[in-house]
């Protein structure tokens, strides 16, 4: 994980009962393992 803070956004998604998401990213191969700690699972990485 980098210096970005995903905590607030992750809490909002959790409150909306969103647990699985597709992440659109411009960084190939970089996994966001820390999101699991917030109860979120990234099911797919979409590169643009």
N, C-alpha and C positions, 0 to 999 in steps of 0.2 A: 504494500500500500504506500502511496506517496503522501505528501504533506496536506492533501485535501482532506476536509472533514465531511464525512458522509452521515454523521450522526443525526442531524435534524431531519434531513430528507428521508433517512431510513426509518425514523420514528413516524413520520407522516405516512409513508407507505405501509408500515405495520398497522397503524390506526385505521387505514383504509382496507385492511385485510388482504393486502397484496403481498404474496410471499415468493412468487416466481416471476422473473422478468427477463426480458431480452435487452441486453446492453448494447447501445450503439456507440462505437468508439473509433478513434482514429489511430489507436495504438495497437499494433498487432502483437499478439502473444502475451500481453500483460494481463494476468488474472487478478481479480479483486477478491481474494480469499477472505479478507476482513469483513465482507458483507454478510457472511454466514453468521458471524457473531451478533448481528442485528436481526437474525431470523429470516434473512432474504437469501434466495437461491437464484443465481444467474443461470438460466437454462440455455442461453445462446448468446454468443458474441457476434455482433454484426459490424463488420469493418466498412468504413466509407472512405 
